Amino acid sequence: MKTILIATDKPFAAEAVAQMKATAQEKDYTVELFEKYATQADLVNAVAECDAMVIRSDKATKEVIEAAKNLKIIVRAGAGYDNIDLEAAKANGVVAMNTPGQNSNAVAELVFGMMVYQARNGFDGKSGTELRNKNLGIHAYGNVGKYVAMIAKGFGMTVYAFDPFVDESAIKADGVIPVASIEELYQTCQYVSLHIPANEKTKKSINYDLLNKMPMGAVLVNTARKEVIDEDGLLKMMDSRSDFSYLSDIAPDCAHVFAEKYSGRFFFTPKKMGAQTEEANVNAGITAVKQIIAFFENGDETFRVNK
């Protein structure tokens, strides 16, 4: 009997946990919960006996992986997987996977929740603005980007997208206008929704020169990773362009500067909230467990990210 450890500092919804356990128990797998732990050292100590692990934003570091002597597979319940040390996993014979698409609608709805909140001045009673007839740029047209485009069209926005890895015909088929470069996207759109992963090519790639190309009344919405933002450039933009606002699903390291200087021009969630819906929890959690079972039972590595 194999043991699946659900290691989540930020726990899944109760309904998600119940369905994850039921899915595992159908195949005689044991599920153990390790939630709201205090330190990374606690996670290292918790993984000693598990055969598989499901995580969310938790850090599967080299130390964690090497402490888990029986571990064969880690599944990140979500799309991004930069919190897994992929090299350490591969070196220790551990398969790493994600669950792409399961949280996409939840993240997309958060994009618009933040945009509406900002457009209406935090609902402070003063006159705001509308999203209708504004240009929205989607930077990376993956699963989340497609949902963002779908919702944006309901708001009556004109939607543009840049993604060199997606065929233009697929973007056009969704009623979205493809652009040829990042610069064109930012020059064209008052709103830009950011969905790029954090890697060596993208870290700090969203810089002052790029942001300063945006039209008056510009708003950058980041539900990706804080690491893709050049924070020095962001602060320069906030200083030089009083019309610019920044909305993010995770506070930047310089959040205290925003609090001191830029009231009314930013919003940061207290924790990364993109996947924090019951539906997303259930979808990603059950999918993670099913992928673990398929891996052990059939050798299925469809969603492996450390090949």
N, C-alpha and C positions, 0 to 999 in steps of 0.2 A: 504493500500500500504506500503510495507516494503522498508527500506532504507539500501543500501549496501554502506559502506564507504570504499573507496580504499585509505588506509593511507600508503603512500610510500615516505620516505625521498629520496630514489633513485627511480625515477619514472619509470613506465612501458614505453615501446616504444609507440609512438602515435597510431600505428596500433593496438597494444594490447588493449589500452584503448578504442579505437573505437569499437572493437569487443566485449569487455567486456560489454560496455554500450548497444550494440545492443542485446546481449544475454539476459541481464537483462530486457530490455524494452519489449522483446517479451512476458515476463510473468508479465508485469506491475510492475516491481520493479524499484525503483529510485536509481540512482548511484550518489554518491557525491565523488569528488576528493579532497584529502588533500595531497599535494606533497611538497617536498623540505622544510619541516618545520625546524625551527631554533633550537628548544629545545624539550626535552621530555615533558616539561610542556605544550607546544603547542599541542602535541598529546593528552594529558590528557583532555585538553579543547575541543578538536575536536570531541570526541567520545560520547558526552552526549546523542545524539538523535538517533544514528544508531541502527539498528536491527542486522546487520551483518557487519563483517569487513574483508577485504583482506589486508594482509601485505606481505612484502618481508623480509628484514633483520631487520625491525623495531621491537622494543621491546614492546611486549604486557605484561607489568608488572602488578603486583597486583593493583597498583594505577590506571593504565589505565583501567583495567577490572572493578574495583569498580566504576569508574567514568561513565562507560557506562551502565546506568540503564536499557536500553531496549535491551542490547546485548544478543543474544542467540547463536551466532556462530562466531568463528574466523577461517579463513583459511589462512595458510601460503602458499603462492604461491612458492613452492619449496619442497625439501625433508626434510631438517633439520628443527627442530622446537624447538630448545633449547632457542630461543628468546621469547617463550611464557611461562608464568608462569602457568604451567598445574594445579598445586594445587589450585591456586587462581581461575582459570577458572572453575574447577570442583566445588569448594566451592560456586561459584556464579551462578551455573547452566548454564555455558557457554560450549558449545561443541567446542573443538579445533581439527582442521584437518590440514593435509598437502596435497600436490599434488605429490606423488611419481612418478618418472619417466619422468616428463614433461621437466625437465631441463637437463636430463642425457647426451644427446649428446653434448650439449653446453659445459658442464663441461669437458667431455672426450676430446673434441677438444682442449680446453684450456690446458689440460695436455700435449698434444703433441706440441702445440704452444710453451710452455715454454721449453719443452725438446729439441726441435730443436734449439731454440734460444740459449740455454746453450751449446749444443753440438757444435754449430758453433761460439762459443765465442762472442755472441752478434753481429755477422756479422761485426766484426772489421777488416776483411781483412786477418786475420791470419788463418793458417790451423786448422781445427777443427777435429771432429770425426763423425762417423755415428752411427745410431741407429740399423741398420741391424746387425743381429747375436748377439745382446746383450740380456741379460736376464732381463725381466721386471716382478717385483712382484706386484701383486694387493692385497693390504691389505684391505679386505672387498669386497666381490663379489656380490654387489647389482646391481641396475639398472645402475649406473655410471660405476662400475667395468666391467660390460658386454660390454659396449660401448668402454671402454678403451682397453679391450682385442681384440675386433673386429678391431679397428684401428691399434693396435700393430702388429697384424698378417699381415696387409697390409704393414707395415714397415719391415717385415721379422724378427721380434723379437721372441724369445722364451718366452712364457707367463706362469707364475706361479700365483697361488692364494691361499690365506688363508682366510677362513671364516667358523667358527665352526657352523654357522647357515644355511649353504647351503650344501646340499648333494653332496658328491664327484662325483656322477654320472652326476649331472647337470653341474658341472664344466668341467668334461671330455667331455661332449657332445658338449661343445663350443670349443673344441680343446685346452683347457687350462689344465695345470698340477696342480692338487691340492697338497698342502703340509700339513703336520700334525701339524705344530706349527708355531708361529710367528718367532721364532728363525731360523727355517729352511728357511723361506721365505727370511729373511734379509741376511742370510749367502749365499744364492744361487744367489741373484739378485743384479746386479750393479745399476739398477734403481728400486725404489719402489714408487708406486703411492698410496697415502693414502686416504682412503674413509670411515674411521670409524666415528661414531657420537661422540659428546662430552657429556659424562655422567660421573657419579661418578667412574665407572670402567676404563674409557679410558683417563680421564684427566691426563696429564703429563705422560702417559704410553709410549710415544716414547722418550726414554731416551738414555743416552750415551752408556750404556752397550749393548743395542739393536742395535743402529746405528753403533757401532764399530765392529759389526759382519759382516758388509757389505764388499764386495770385493773392491779392489783398483779402483779408479775412480768412487766412489759411488755418486749417486744423489738421494736425497729424494724430491719427489714432493707432496706438500700438497694442495689439493683443498677441504679439509674437514674443520676443525676448528683449530685456533691457540691454543686453550686450550688443545688439545691432546698432544702438544709438551712440554716436559720438557726443558724450555729455558736455564737453567743452563747447562744441559747435552748437549744441542745443541751447545752452545758456547764452551764447553769443546771439543766437536767433531771438531768444526771448527779450534780450536787451535792446536789440536794434530794430525789432519789428513788433510794435505794441499791438498790431492786429493779429499776431500769431498765437495759437493756443495748442496745448499738448495734452492729450488724453491717453492714459496708459493703464493696462491691466496689471502692471507691477511698477511700483515706485522706483524712480531712478536713484542712484546713490546720492545725487545732489538734491533730493527732495526738500531738504531743509531750506535751500535757497529759494525754491518755488514758494514755499510757505511764507518766507520773509518778504519776497519782492513781487510776486506775480499773482496776487489774489484775483480770482475770477477768470483766470486764463489757463487753468489746468484742472485735471481731476485724476486721481490715482486710487485704484481699489486698495483696500487694506492688505489683501493677499491676492495672489493670482486667482481670479474668479471665473475665467472663461469657461471652464468645464464644471462649474459649481451649480448644476441643476440635477434634479433627481433623474431626469430622463438620460442625461449624458452619463451620469454615474452608472446607471443600470446598463446602458448600451456598452460603454467601455469596459466595465467590470466583467460582465458576462462574456464579452468577446475575448477578453484577456484569458479567462479561465478556459474557454473553448479552444483557444489557440494552444494553451499548455497541454490540454488533453490530446488534441490532434497531433501535437509534436511527439508526445510519448507513445501514443497508440499507433500512429501512421507515419511518423517521421516527417510530418508536414512542417516545412520551414518557409512558407509563403511570405510571411511578413518579417523575415529575418533582416536586421539592419547592420550586422557585423560579419558579412560574408568574407 
